[in-house]
Amino acid sequence: MACDLTKGRVEPCKDVVGGLKAVYFVDFGDFGNISEGGTNDEITDMTGTFTAFKYDLRGNSSFEQNINASRENGTVFFEQVLNLTLKKLSAADHKEIKLLSYGRPHIVVEDYNGNAFLMGKEHGSEVTGGTVVTGAAMGDLSGYTLTFTAMEKLPAQFLDGATDGEPFAGMTSATDTIPTNSDF
């Protein structure tokens, strides 16, 4: 049967940390054909030509995947939720936040353990909430909070061959461009 288990799991070492290092936004559909494989169903390659816009993160950003199952209906889907806190308001960022809100980008989430996950692989990700805020006190946030949500058949898959700061390193057929901040 397709849902039979294939292995167990031992208690892992305490050698990981939480937190997100960066996210990369790619326009929906630009990844081209996405290949899956490896021993753990990682994403092994992409055929598209795409531009990935990198947003560095520090602090309050998080990525969660909620498993939604219905015994009555025999269904399971994964709700992928990305919460971003982006410091400092600017006219240029206002424009990009508007475009992110209008679109449904694919998002690659990079954590502090060198992992990269693809959020919104099949259906893209939607901005489902957020704020443009300038706080009341001097130490309060002046910036943006955004919530992105994707609903997919699978949890966000690992990108095979991702290295620290190079999430697309293992994608040999992909043609990627990651503009630097000085390009803006």
N, CA, C and O of each residue as an XYZ file, in Angstrom:
736
protein
N       0.841     -1.184      0.000
C       0.000      0.000      0.000
C       0.885      1.247      0.000
O       1.961      1.236      0.598
N       0.454      2.305     -0.652
C       1.253      3.522     -0.815
C       1.491      4.276      0.484
O       2.399      5.105      0.550
N       0.704      4.013      1.512
C       0.881      4.764      2.753
C       1.537      3.935      3.851
O       1.493      4.323      5.018
N       2.141      2.805      3.505
C       2.866      2.013      4.496
C       4.158      2.733      4.884
O       4.826      3.315      4.029
N       4.506      2.696      6.157
C       5.722      3.342      6.649
C       6.959      2.649      6.091
O       6.925      1.466      5.754
N       8.065      3.414      5.998
C       9.303      2.857      5.449
C      10.467      2.869      6.427
O      11.465      2.191      6.182
N      10.380      3.620      7.540
C      11.478      3.636      8.501
C      11.048      4.256      9.817
O       9.998      4.893      9.908
N      11.871      4.061     10.831
C      11.656      4.663     12.138
C      12.495      5.920     12.284
O      13.071      6.413     11.315
N      12.557      6.434     13.506
C      13.323      7.652     13.761
C      13.875      7.596     15.174
O      13.136      7.331     16.122
N      15.177      7.846     15.321
C      15.792      7.914     16.639
C      15.796      9.368     17.108
O      15.635     10.286     16.304
N      15.979      9.568     18.393
C      16.086     10.929     18.922
C      17.361     11.562     18.367
O      18.450     11.031     18.584
N      17.248     12.697     17.648
C      18.437     13.295     17.029
C      19.298     14.061     18.042
O      18.869     14.363     19.155
N      20.513     14.356     17.616
C      21.419     15.184     18.421
C      20.877     16.603     18.512
O      20.089     17.030     17.668
N      21.299     17.327     19.533
C      20.886     18.719     19.710
C      21.882     19.627     18.995
O      22.620     20.381     19.630
N      21.894     19.544     17.643
C      22.878     20.300     16.876
C      22.236     21.220     15.829
O      22.872     21.572     14.836
N      20.976     21.607     16.055
C      20.291     22.512     15.134
C      19.804     23.740     15.885
O      19.751     23.753     17.114
N      19.453     24.765     15.133
C      18.914     25.996     15.707
C      17.665     26.395     14.931
O      17.466     25.973     13.792
N      16.841     27.198     15.551
C      15.663     27.727     14.886
C      15.984     29.032     14.187
O      17.060     29.601     14.373
N      15.066     29.493     13.399
C      15.199     30.799     12.776
C      15.382     30.734     11.270
O      15.882     29.755     10.717
N      14.958     31.815     10.627
C      15.072     31.938      9.181
C      16.161     32.931      8.822
O      16.276     33.998      9.426
N      16.951     32.566      7.838
C      18.054     33.411      7.374
C      17.630     34.326      6.224
O      17.986     35.503      6.191
N      16.863     33.767      5.283
C      16.444     34.538      4.112
C      15.261     33.858      3.451
O      15.008     32.674      3.671
N      14.542     34.615      2.640
C      13.528     34.058      1.751
C      13.821     34.573      0.352
O      14.380     35.655      0.174
N      13.433     33.779     -0.636
C      13.637     34.113     -2.040
C      12.285     34.042     -2.739
O      11.635     32.996     -2.724
N      11.859     35.137     -3.347
C      10.586     35.189     -4.053
C      10.823     34.987     -5.547
O      11.687     35.635     -6.138
N      10.051     34.086     -6.154
C      10.137     33.805     -7.586
C       8.722     33.885     -8.139
O       7.794     33.325     -7.556
N       8.551     34.583     -9.264
C       7.228     34.691     -9.872
C       6.662     33.309    -10.160
O       7.387     32.396    -10.555
N       5.353     33.167     -9.955
C       4.685     31.884    -10.118
C       4.910     31.331    -11.530
O       4.746     32.036    -12.525
N       5.287     30.064    -11.587
C       5.470     29.367    -12.857
C       6.850     29.465    -13.463
O       7.146     28.744    -14.417
N       7.713     30.336    -12.942
C       9.036     30.543    -13.554
C      10.023     29.413    -13.293
O      11.061     29.359    -13.953
N       9.743     28.511    -12.360
C      10.666     27.397    -12.103
C      10.655     26.368    -13.231
O      11.556     25.532    -13.296
N       9.670     26.406    -14.113
C       9.580     25.413    -15.178
C       9.202     24.062    -14.604
O       8.471     23.974    -13.618
N       9.707     23.005    -15.233
C       9.448     21.656    -14.731
C      10.298     21.403    -13.500
O      11.502     21.660    -13.502
N       9.672     20.903    -12.458
C      10.355     20.619    -11.200
C      10.482     19.118    -11.058
O       9.486     18.396    -11.097
N      11.735     18.637    -10.888
C      11.991     17.204    -10.722
C      12.140     16.875     -9.251
O      12.758     17.614     -8.485
N      11.556     15.745     -8.875
C      11.648     15.261     -7.507
C      12.326     13.907     -7.509
O      12.269     13.173     -8.495
N      12.958     13.586     -6.414
C      13.593     12.277     -6.327
C      14.434     12.174     -5.089
O      14.058     12.649     -4.018
N      15.596     11.536     -5.250
C      16.446     11.320     -4.100
C      15.793     10.329     -3.151
O      14.707      9.817     -3.426
N      16.435     10.070     -2.072
C      15.908      9.091     -1.117
C      14.766      9.654     -0.282
O      14.009      8.889      0.316
N      14.627     10.982     -0.228
C      13.610     11.590      0.622
C      12.666     12.516     -0.137
O      12.095     13.433      0.454
N      12.493     12.290     -1.433
C      11.590     13.093     -2.266
C      11.950     14.574     -2.299
O      11.065     15.428     -2.336
N      13.238     14.878     -2.286
C      13.665     16.266     -2.395
C      13.423     16.765     -3.823
O      13.196     15.980     -4.744
N      13.478     18.077     -3.979
C      13.464     18.665     -5.313
C      14.899     18.593     -5.821
O      15.812     19.161     -5.220
N      15.087     17.890     -6.930
C      16.434     17.632     -7.434
C      16.835     18.537     -8.594
O      18.025     18.708     -8.859
N      15.852     19.123     -9.292
C      16.198     20.001    -10.406
C      14.991     20.812    -10.849
O      13.846     20.497    -10.523
N      15.285     21.875    -11.606
C      14.271     22.743    -12.209
C      14.762     23.103    -13.596
O      15.968     23.226    -13.807
N      13.858     23.275    -14.542
C      14.290     23.571    -15.912
C      14.110     25.026    -16.297
O      14.508     25.421    -17.393
N      13.527     25.826    -15.438
C      13.166     27.191    -15.799
C      14.303     28.188    -15.720
O      15.378     27.918    -15.184
N      14.016     29.356    -16.280
C      14.875     30.524    -16.155
C      14.117     31.500    -15.263
O      13.002     31.908    -15.588
N      14.719     31.869    -14.152
C      13.979     32.673    -13.184
C      14.894     33.649    -12.464
O      16.113     33.486    -12.417
N      14.257     34.665    -11.906
C      14.924     35.617    -11.024
C      14.370     35.398     -9.630
O      13.155     35.413     -9.433
N      15.248     35.194     -8.666
C      14.872     35.001     -7.268
C      15.267     36.255     -6.494
O      16.446     36.599     -6.420
N      14.290     36.926     -5.928
C      14.549     38.146     -5.171
C      14.733     37.787     -3.702
O      13.809     37.313     -3.041
N      15.943     38.021     -3.206
C      16.320     37.625     -1.848
C      15.961     38.714     -0.851
O      16.231     39.895     -1.066
N      15.344     38.285      0.250
C      15.071     39.169      1.377
C      15.801     38.583      2.582
O      15.459     37.497      3.048
N      16.799     39.293      3.085
C      17.498     38.866      4.295
C      16.580     39.061      5.494
O      15.804     40.015      5.547
N      16.676     38.151      6.450
C      15.813     38.202      7.627
C      16.636     38.163      8.900
O      17.694     37.536      8.943
N      16.160     38.821      9.918
C      16.716     38.739     11.261
C      15.563     38.934     12.229
O      14.798     39.891     12.106
N      15.437     38.042     13.178
C      14.451     38.277     14.227
C      13.182     37.471     14.136
O      13.221     36.241     14.147
N      12.048     38.153     14.046
C      10.743     37.572     14.316
C      10.090     36.768     13.191
O       8.901     36.473     13.304
N      10.763     36.408     12.153
C      10.144     35.675     11.052
C      10.080     34.183     11.369
O      10.947     33.651     12.063
N       9.038     33.504     10.851
C       8.888     32.075     11.123
C       8.206     31.377      9.951
O       7.530     32.007      9.138
N       8.401     30.049      9.885
C       7.780     29.211      8.864
C       7.191     27.989      9.548
O       7.891     27.277     10.267
N       5.905     27.747      9.326
C       5.213     26.606      9.923
C       4.445     25.868      8.841
O       4.011     26.457      7.851
N       4.285     24.563      9.046
C       3.468     23.760      8.148
C       2.439     23.012      8.983
O       2.784     22.197      9.838
N       1.190     23.299      8.723
C       0.092     22.685      9.457
C      -0.483     21.540      8.638
O      -0.784     21.697      7.455
N      -0.631     20.388      9.280
C      -1.207     19.220      8.619
C      -2.712     19.258      8.855
O      -3.169     19.281      9.997
N      -3.475     19.265      7.768
C      -4.933     19.280      7.842
C      -5.458     17.974      7.271
O      -5.319     17.706      6.078
N      -6.062     17.164      8.130
C      -6.545     15.849      7.720
C      -8.009     15.689      8.089
O      -8.456     16.151      9.139
N      -8.745     15.027      7.208
C     -10.146     14.719      7.467
C     -10.357     13.220      7.311
O     -10.300     12.682      6.206
N     -10.598     12.564      8.423
C     -10.891     11.131      8.389
C     -12.180     10.877      7.599
O     -12.267      9.923      6.826
N     -13.174     11.739      7.805
C     -14.464     11.579      7.145
C     -14.347     11.673      5.621
O     -15.000     10.921      4.898
N     -13.522     12.588      5.144
C     -13.395     12.810      3.704
C     -12.229     12.057      3.080
O     -12.139     11.956      1.856
N     -11.334     11.525      3.912
C     -10.167     10.818      3.396
C      -9.161     11.734      2.729
O      -8.496     11.341      1.771
N      -9.044     12.971      3.239
C      -8.154     13.947      2.615
C      -7.092     14.428      3.589
O      -7.284     14.416      4.805
N      -5.964     14.853      3.025
C      -4.885     15.493      3.776
C      -4.302     16.578      2.884
O      -4.068     16.356      1.696
N      -4.069     17.748      3.458
C      -3.312     18.782      2.765
C      -2.465     19.521      3.784
O      -2.704     19.445      4.989
N      -1.483     20.229      3.286
C      -0.520     20.923      4.138
C      -0.661     22.425      3.930
O      -0.533     22.926      2.812
N      -0.923     23.126      5.011
C      -0.987     24.585      4.980
C       0.386     25.112      5.388
O       0.839     24.894      6.511
N       1.028     25.797      4.474
C       2.362     26.352      4.711
C       2.187     27.836      5.032
O       1.592     28.574      4.247
N       2.704     28.275      6.183
C       2.508     29.646      6.635
C       3.864     30.285      6.929
O       4.641     29.782      7.740
N       4.127     31.390      6.264
C       5.354     32.159      6.453
C       4.987     33.519      7.031
O       4.222     34.273      6.430
N       5.536     33.826      8.197
C       5.345     35.136      8.826
C       6.643     35.912      8.733
O       7.674     35.471      9.242
N       6.598     37.063      8.088
C       7.793     37.885      7.909
C       7.655     39.197      8.653
O       6.581     39.798      8.680
N       8.750     39.638      9.257
C       8.855     40.977      9.810
C      10.003     41.653      9.079
O      11.152     41.221      9.169
N       9.681     42.713      8.356
C      10.672     43.451      7.564
C      10.810     44.842      8.156
O       9.854     45.617      8.178
N      11.983     45.146      8.625
C      12.220     46.420      9.300
C      12.426     47.555      8.299
O      12.998     47.348      7.229
N      11.968     48.729      8.642
C      12.174     49.986      7.942
C      11.216     50.163      6.765
O      11.146     49.321      5.870
N      10.489     51.262      6.785
C       9.572     51.611      5.704
C      10.307     52.391      4.627
O      11.175     53.213      4.921
N       9.949     52.124      3.368
C      10.501     52.915      2.259
C       9.522     52.904      1.097
O       8.699     51.995      0.987
N       9.602     53.897      0.237
C       8.719     53.975     -0.933
C       8.957     52.788     -1.864
O       8.003     52.229     -2.404
N      10.219     52.396     -2.060
C      10.533     51.261     -2.933
C       9.969     49.959     -2.361
O       9.442     49.135     -3.107
N      10.074     49.769     -1.048
C       9.519     48.573     -0.421
C       7.994     48.559     -0.494
O       7.390     47.500     -0.666
N       7.369     49.736     -0.361
C       5.908     49.822     -0.500
C       5.476     49.224     -1.840
O       4.525     48.445     -1.906
N       6.181     49.597     -2.895
C       5.844     49.109     -4.234
C       5.989     47.584     -4.307
O       5.112     46.909     -4.847
N       7.071     47.042     -3.776
C       7.301     45.595     -3.822
C       6.291     44.837     -2.961
O       5.842     43.757     -3.345
N       5.932     45.388     -1.812
C       4.928     44.757     -0.948
C       3.591     44.699     -1.688
O       2.874     43.701     -1.606
N       3.263     45.762     -2.403
C       2.028     45.777     -3.194
C       2.073     44.670     -4.244
O       1.093     43.944     -4.411
N       3.199     44.529     -4.959
C       3.320     43.498     -5.998
C       3.268     42.091     -5.405
O       2.649     41.196     -5.981
N       3.921     41.892     -4.247
C       3.829     40.593     -3.575
C       2.382     40.277     -3.195
O       1.947     39.129     -3.289
N       1.641     41.301     -2.765
C       0.249     41.106     -2.349
C      -0.656     40.783     -3.530
O      -1.623     40.038     -3.377
N      -0.361     41.327     -4.693
C      -1.164     41.071     -5.893
C      -0.872     39.698     -6.498
O      -1.764     39.070     -7.069
N       0.370     39.229     -6.376
C       0.789     37.995     -7.034
C       0.590     36.763     -6.176
O      -0.051     36.813     -5.126
N       1.149     35.660     -6.636
C       1.168     34.408     -5.865
C       2.502     33.713     -6.107
O       2.565     32.686     -6.783
N       3.559     34.281     -5.553
C       4.910     33.773     -5.842
C       5.192     32.412     -5.211
O       4.550     31.997     -4.246
N       6.172     31.743     -5.795
C       6.809     30.622     -5.122
C       7.778     31.257     -4.129
O       8.325     32.326     -4.401
N       7.995     30.620     -2.993
C       8.916     31.162     -1.995
C       9.862     30.057     -1.554
O       9.427     28.979     -1.150
N      11.155     30.332     -1.635
C      12.153     29.426     -1.074
C      12.537     29.991      0.286
O      12.960     31.141      0.400
N      12.381     29.168      1.306
C      12.656     29.565      2.689
C      13.981     28.930      3.095
O      14.125     27.708      3.039
N      14.948     29.748      3.504
C      16.270     29.268      3.933
C      16.394     29.453      5.438
O      16.173     30.547      5.957
N      16.750     28.370      6.139
C      16.900     28.477      7.591
C      18.375     28.545      7.988
O      19.262     28.472      7.137
N      18.620     28.683      9.277
C      19.993     28.790      9.782
C      20.740     27.459      9.833
O      21.892     27.416     10.265
N      20.100     26.376      9.399
C      20.757     25.075      9.348
C      21.205     24.715      7.942
O      21.651     23.594      7.701
N      21.089     25.668      6.997
C      21.487     25.410      5.617
C      20.426     24.701      4.802
O      20.699     24.274      3.680
N      19.215     24.565      5.340
C      18.114     23.943      4.604
C      17.393     24.980      3.765
O      17.294     26.145      4.148
N      16.890     24.547      2.615
C      16.037     25.388      1.776
C      14.791     24.581      1.435
O      14.886     23.426      1.018
N      13.616     25.196      1.614
C      12.323     24.552      1.370
C      11.577     25.355      0.311
O      11.682     26.581      0.271
N      10.827     24.671     -0.543
C      10.008     25.357     -1.539
C       8.563     25.424     -1.062
O       7.887     24.404     -0.924
N       8.114     26.628     -0.817
C       6.745     26.897     -0.374
C       5.906     27.274     -1.589
O       6.343     28.065     -2.424
N       4.698     26.713     -1.691
C       3.803     27.064     -2.792
C       4.224     26.483     -4.121
O       4.070     27.127     -5.159
N       4.756     25.271     -4.101
C       5.281     24.638     -5.313
C       4.236     24.541     -6.419
O       4.497     24.979     -7.540
N       3.073     23.986     -6.139
C       2.059     23.771     -7.174
C       1.124     24.952     -7.372
O       0.748     25.257     -8.504
N       0.743     25.621     -6.288
C      -0.297     26.638     -6.373
C       0.183     28.053     -6.051
O      -0.600     29.000     -6.133
N       1.441     28.209     -5.689
C       1.932     29.523     -5.296
C       1.526     29.872     -3.879
O       0.837     29.100     -3.212
N       1.951     31.024     -3.428
C       1.683     31.511     -2.069
C       0.922     32.819     -2.154
O       1.131     33.615     -3.070
N       0.054     33.032     -1.210
C      -0.761     34.245     -1.185
C      -0.453     35.056      0.065
O      -0.246     34.494      1.140
N      -0.422     36.377     -0.076
C      -0.396     37.224      1.110
C      -1.798     37.160      1.702
O      -2.772     37.529      1.045
N      -1.899     36.697      2.935
C      -3.207     36.556      3.584
C      -3.394     37.526      4.743
O      -4.435     37.518      5.400
N      -2.401     38.352      4.995
C      -2.517     39.343      6.060
C      -1.210     40.077      6.253
O      -0.190     39.736      5.653
N      -1.255     41.078      7.087
C      -0.042     41.831      7.378
C      -0.367     43.251      7.775
O      -1.528     43.657      7.833
N       0.690     43.996      8.048
C       0.538     45.399      8.429
C       1.675     46.220      7.860
O       2.775     45.720      7.625
N       1.389     47.477      7.648
C       2.410     48.495      7.418
C       2.334     49.330      8.683
O       1.328     49.991      8.938
N       3.398     49.300      9.475
C       3.284     49.836     10.828
C       4.440     50.775     11.159
O       5.589     50.536     10.787
N       4.106     51.833     11.859
C       5.115     52.647     12.526
C       4.632     52.788     13.968
O       3.591     53.385     14.245
N       5.412     52.226     14.862
C       4.995     52.089     16.252
C       4.828     53.409     16.975
O       5.161     54.473     16.454
N       4.303     53.316     18.194
C       4.043     54.494     19.015
C       5.296     54.976     19.743
O       5.506     56.181     19.884
N       6.123     54.047     20.203
C       7.311     54.406     20.977
C       8.564     54.322     20.103
O       8.557     53.675     19.055
N       9.629     54.975     20.540
C      10.868     55.002     19.763
C      11.419     53.619     19.452
O      12.022     53.428     18.396
N      11.232     52.659     20.332
C      11.761     51.319     20.127
C      10.826     50.379     19.379
O      11.157     49.209     19.186
N       9.667     50.868     18.954
C       8.693     50.023     18.258
C       9.074     49.823     16.799
O       9.879     50.570     16.243
N       8.480     48.801     16.190
C       8.730     48.485     14.794
C       8.233     49.587     13.874
O       7.115     50.083     14.017
N       9.072     49.954     12.940
C       8.693     50.770     11.797
C       9.017     49.898     10.596
O      10.177     49.792     10.198
N       7.999     49.273     10.016
C       8.250     48.339      8.933
C       6.994     47.606      8.519
O       5.890     48.147      8.578
N       7.178     46.369      8.101
C       6.100     45.567      7.536
C       6.021     44.226      8.248
O       7.047     43.649      8.611
N       4.814     43.733      8.445
C       4.615     42.343      8.825
C       3.746     41.736      7.731
O       2.731     42.317      7.345
N       4.138     40.584      7.238
C       3.406     39.915      6.164
C       3.188     38.456      6.521
O       4.069     37.808      7.085
N       2.019     37.946      6.193
C       1.736     36.529      6.336
C       1.438     35.969      4.951
O       0.536     36.442      4.260
N       2.202     34.962      4.554
C       1.988     34.249      3.295
C       1.446     32.870      3.638
O       1.899     32.237      4.592
N       0.474     32.405      2.856
C      -0.097     31.085      3.065
C      -0.145     30.343      1.734
O      -0.495     30.912      0.700
N       0.210     29.068      1.781
C       0.083     28.182      0.624
C      -0.606     26.915      1.090
O      -0.383     26.455      2.210
N      -1.437     26.354      0.237
C      -2.085     25.077      0.534
C      -1.667     24.090     -0.544
O      -1.948     24.279     -1.727
N      -0.986     23.025     -0.108
C      -0.378     22.082     -1.045
C      -0.688     20.643     -0.651
O      -1.054     20.368      0.492
N      -0.538     19.731     -1.601
C      -0.727     18.302     -1.343
C       0.415     17.726     -0.512
O       0.230     16.736      0.196
N       1.590     18.341     -0.595
C       2.782     17.855      0.114
C       3.335     18.948      1.009
O       3.109     20.131      0.753
N       4.063     18.568      2.062
C       4.778     19.596      2.821
C       5.843     20.231      1.933
O       6.250     19.638      0.933
N       6.290     21.412      2.284
C       7.324     22.100      1.513
C       8.547     21.196      1.419
O       9.089     20.767      2.437
N       8.975     20.912      0.205
C      10.067     19.971      0.000
C      11.420     20.659      0.106
O      11.559     21.843     -0.204
N      12.422     19.891      0.554
C      13.796     20.361      0.599
C      14.320     20.518     -0.823
O      13.951     19.748     -1.709
N      15.179     21.511     -1.044
C      15.907     21.632     -2.304
C      17.213     20.879     -2.146
O      18.041     21.227     -1.305
N      17.397     19.846     -2.955
C      18.590     19.010     -2.900
C      19.811     19.829     -3.315
O      19.756     20.581     -4.288
N      20.894     19.684     -2.588
C      22.146     20.360     -2.931
C      22.239     21.795     -2.477
O      23.218     22.474     -2.784
N      21.226     22.285     -1.741
C      21.279     23.658     -1.239
C      22.440     23.793     -0.273
O      22.684     22.910      0.549
N      23.145     24.893     -0.376
C      24.222     25.201      0.559
C      23.913     26.537      1.216
O      23.033     27.263      0.755
N      24.615     26.865      2.271
C      24.392     28.095      3.008
C      24.506     29.300      2.069
O      25.579     29.573      1.530
N      23.405     30.011      1.879
C      23.402     31.186      1.018
C      23.241     30.891     -0.462
O      23.164     31.820     -1.266
N      23.189     29.627     -0.839
C      23.025     29.222     -2.242
C      21.941     28.149     -2.333
O      22.256     26.977     -2.539
N      20.674     28.526     -2.184
C      19.625     27.506     -2.152
C      19.443     26.756     -3.467
O      18.912     25.645     -3.466
N      19.869     27.334     -4.587
C      19.668     26.710     -5.889
C      20.927     26.006     -6.400
O      21.000     25.652     -7.577
N      21.911     25.801     -5.533
C      23.195     25.220     -5.953
C      23.043     23.843     -6.581
O      23.816     23.496     -7.474
N      22.083     23.057     -6.149
C      21.910     21.712     -6.684
C      21.043     21.636     -7.926
O      20.864     20.552     -8.483
N      20.502     22.757     -8.374
C      19.593     22.763     -9.519
C      20.395     23.002    -10.804
O      20.509     24.141    -11.256
N      20.943     21.951    -11.387
C      21.882     22.092    -12.507
C      21.228     22.538    -13.807
O      21.901     23.145    -14.640
N      19.940     22.259    -14.016
C      19.280     22.662    -15.260
C      18.654     24.046    -15.170
O      18.271     24.619    -16.190
N      18.549     24.579    -13.984
C      17.913     25.885    -13.795
C      18.878     27.004    -14.159
O      20.091     26.887    -13.981
N      18.315     28.085    -14.670
C      19.085     29.291    -14.915
C      18.539     30.346    -13.964
O      17.489     30.938    -14.215
N      19.263     30.575    -12.865
C      18.768     31.492    -11.867
C      19.593     32.765    -11.819
O      20.796     32.772    -12.083
N      18.902     33.838    -11.472
C      19.534     35.123    -11.226
C      19.057     35.585     -9.868
O      17.856     35.619     -9.600
N      19.995     35.941     -9.012
C      19.642     36.503     -7.705
C      20.290     37.880     -7.645
O      21.476     37.995     -7.335
N      19.511     38.938     -7.944
C      20.079     40.283     -7.908
C      20.582     40.625     -6.510
O      20.004     40.198     -5.510
N      21.642     41.384     -6.449
C      22.136     41.850     -5.160
C      21.374     43.110     -4.795
O      20.749     43.734     -5.652
N      21.424     43.482     -3.532
C      20.715     44.683     -3.097
C      21.198     45.920     -3.820
O      20.444     46.884     -3.956
N      22.443     45.921     -4.289
C      22.964     47.093     -5.012
C      22.337     47.198     -6.394
O      22.496     48.224     -7.056
N      21.614     46.143     -6.862
C      20.957     46.193     -8.160
C      19.672     47.015     -8.109
O      19.085     47.292     -9.155
N      19.223     47.411     -6.920
C      17.958     48.128     -6.815
C      18.173     49.595     -6.618
O      17.208     50.351     -6.509
